[in-house]
Amino acid sequence: MKEEALGIPSLGFEYMKLLPKQNDVDEFFDIQDFLKEVIRSKTIPEFQGKNKTIQFINYGDTQLVYVLSVGERKYTLLLGQPATEFGKVKKEYENLRRLGKANQKNVVVPIHYVKSNSNKRELYVTPYLFQARCVGVEEKEWGMWIPEPRYHFKEFSLKERNIINSSMIAILIKLYDNDSNLGIASCHLGGGDFILEKGFENEEITYRNIIKRLKLIAARELLPISLEGYVERLKEEFSKRTYYRSERERDKKILINHKARSSMTMEEIERGIELGYELRQKEIEQHEK
């Protein structure tokens, strides 16, 4: 049976990120063993059923990404890269759960966290959005990675770029936790932290329609900071290119906009900030009704 076009056509071997002491073959087969244990688990209700298949679809600095099909149902499994420190995946799971409590429309909220008995492997499970587009940058151009009919990158038109970039900034501001004074940090907006639902391109490209379809899928860190301070950092950091190849090269003063191959325009950032405040005000008004 031919696999559906859900992502990068690969088993994931060449996309593993390793520490110098790690052996790629050993790590690959250990990951496969852990995935088998998870899939066969009797404690995850969603995984009970026949006709199970798993497919590698994507990768990032922190995780390898798989889709598990159980009959007609599908789930995303985000498994820590071999080089990722154990515990970071759980931290992101908890961050996304926290952010999603009041913002399920714009956050893909995890439903399970699983770790190996050896405390070496960990992953979390989320709902799967069929053939969603990952927003990001390739060759310094903003666009999206599309799974079908083959995995490829498509640059945004100028209008799409302006509206989608502003909308990502707006959602970061919308998701700021006013009770605990926490903002989302260590973002890789150029590397797929946001996805767009398939079909968004069939609607008029407006701020309203994009925000309805745009979802956060990563939250590595939450930064203690005032909302005003967070907004100022968004202005300062997203107007820069911050790309680095290794962690040693990273500018430690950059707290939010990590590894960006391309900057945003100040107009995109300013419009995003304005829109973010509007979204926060709407939420306040809805709670008061």
N, C-alpha and C positions, 0 to 999 in steps of 0.2 A: 504494500500500500504506500502510495507516494505521500510524503509529509507535506502539510500545508505550508505555504510561504509565510512564516511568522517572524523571521529574522535572518541573521547571518547563517548561511549554509555551512555548518561546521559541527564537530563534536565538542568544540571548545578547547581542545588541547593547546592550540597555538595562541590562545587568548589568556592563558593563565599568567598571572604575575607572581614571580617566585623570589624568595630570598636566596642569597648566594649558596647557602647550605642545603637547599631543597633540590630534590631530583624530580624532573618533570614527569617521568613515567610513573614513579611511585605516587606522586601527588595526584596525578590524573586517576589512577585506579583506586586510590583511597577515596577520592571524591565520588567516583561511580558507586563504590560500596556504600557510602553514606547515603547517597540519593536512593539507592535500592531500599535501605532500611527505612527511610522516611516514607517512601511511596507505599511500602507494605505495612506501615504503622496502623495498628488497630485503634489508636487513640485519637486520630484525626478524622472526624465524621465525614468531612468533604472528600476524603480519599478512599472511601469505601465504595466498591463497585468493580465492575469488570471492564475489560478492554482499556487498560491503562497504557499510555505511551508518554515518554518524556523527550523533549527536544530542546537542545541548546539554542538560544536565540540572540544573545547579546552579552556584553561585558562592560565593566567599568574598572576604575582603579580599586574599588572596594569589593565588588562582587562579580560573580558569574551569574548569568540570568538564564533560567530555563522555563519552559511551559510544560506543565503536566496536564494531560487530557485524561479524564475519567469518563468514558462514554462520550457524551456530548458536552460535559462540563469541562472548563479549563481554569487553571490556576497558575499564577506566576511564582516561581521559587527563586529567591535571591540568596545565593550561597557565597559565603566569604571567600575571597581570593586566597590562595595559599599564603601570600605575603601579608594578608590583612591580620592585624593583631586580634587574637580571640577576645570577644566582648564588644567589638565595634559594631558588629552586625546587630547584636541585641540592643545596643544603644540607639541605633537608627530605628529599629523596630519600635522601641519605646517612644522616641521622638515623634515618629509618624502617627503612632496611636494617640499621643497627646494632642498633636496638631489637628488630627482628624475628628476629635470629639465634637468640636463645634463647627468644623469646616469640611464635612464629607464631600461637598460638591467639588472642591478644588484639591483634595488630597486622596490619593489611593491608599486606603487605610489597611495595614496588615491585619490578618486574622489569626495567624499562629506563628510562634517562634519555636524552633527545634534545635537542639544541640546534640552532639555525639557524646557517648559515655566517656570518651577520652578527653573531652573538652578541647578538641582540636578543630572540629568542624561545627559550623552553625549556619542556619538559614532562617529566613522568615517567608511566610506565604501570604500572597495578596490575591485579590480578584484579578482576573486577566481581562484587559480591554483588547478586543480582537483587532489585530493589525494596527494598533495605535502608532502614531508618528512621533519619534523622539526629536525634540527641538534641539538644535545645536549649531556648531560651526565647523566647517570643513574648508581648508585653504583660505581662512580668514573671512569666509562668506557665511552669513546666517542662513539657515534653512532647516531641513528636516530629513531624517532617515526614514525611508518608506520600505516596509517588508516585501510588498508584492508589486508586480509579478515576480520580481527578483529584488534582492536587497540593494537599495541605491539611495543616494543623497540628491535632494532637489533644493536648489536655492530658492529663497523667498523672493517674490516681487518686492519692490520698494514699499508698497502699501502693506503687504503682509508682514514684512520685517518690522516696520514702524509699529504696527498695531500689536503684533505678537510680543515684541521686546518690551513695549510699554506694559502689556498685560502681565508679563512675568514679574516685572517690578511691582505692579499693583498687587498681585497676589502675595508677594513677599511681605508687603506692608499690611495687607488684610490679615495675614496669618500671625502677625506680631502679637505676642501674648502680653496683654496689658496688665493682667493680674500679677504675673511673675516677672515682668519686664525682661522678656526674652525674645530675641529675633533669630531667624534662621541664618546660620553661618556656614562656612566651608562649602559654599555652593559651587557647582560645576554647571552653570546654566548653558555653557557652550558644549557640554558633554552629555546632555540628555537628562538633566534633573526634572525637566517638564516634558509631558507628552500631550499631544493633541488627539482627541478621539477621531477615528476614521470617519469621514463624512463631513468634517468641518468645512472642507473645501467646496462642498456643494451648497453651502449657505453664503450669504453676503458676508464679506470680511469686515466685520464691525467689532468694536471693543466689546459690546454686549455678547455677540455670538462667540467670540474667541474666549472670553472669560468663562462662558458656560461650558466650553469644551476643553479647557486647559487644566491639567492636573499635575500636582507635584508628586514625584515618586521617590525623592531622596531628601533626607534631613540628617546629615552627619553630625552636626553640632547645633546647639542652641546657645546664643551669645547673650550674657547679661548686659543690658544696655537700655537706655531710655529710648522711647519711640523717636524723639527728636534726634538723638545721637545716631540711631539706626538709619534714619532718613539721610542724614548728612554723610554717613559712610557709604550708603548706596550711591549718592551723587559722586563722591570722590572715587570709589573703587570701580564702578561699572563704566566709567568714562575712560578706563585704562585697559590696555592689553596686559594680562598678568600671567601669560603662559610660562610654564617651566617643565622641564623633562623629568627631573628627579626632585624628591622632597628637599634635598640639600640646597637646591637652587631657589626654593620658594621664598618670597619676600614675607617674613614673619609679621610685618606690619599690615599686610592684607588679610583681613579676617573673614570677609564675606565672599568676594569674587575670586575664587581660586581657579587657576589653570585656564583662563579665558584666552582663546586664540584671537579674539577680536573684541574691540570695545563696543559700547553702545553710544549713540549720539546723545548729547545733553538734552535734546528735544524729546527723545524717547524716554529718557530717565525722568525728566520733569513731568511729562504727561503721565507716566506710570505712577509717580508720587501723587499727583492730583487725583488720579483715578483710584489709587489705593485708599486715600482719605475718604473719597466718596463711598467706597465699598464698606469701610468701617462705619461711616455714619448711617448707612442703610441698615447695617446689622443692629446698631443701637436703636434705631427707630422701630425695627421689627420686634426687638425684645421688649420695648416699651408698650407695644400694642396689647 
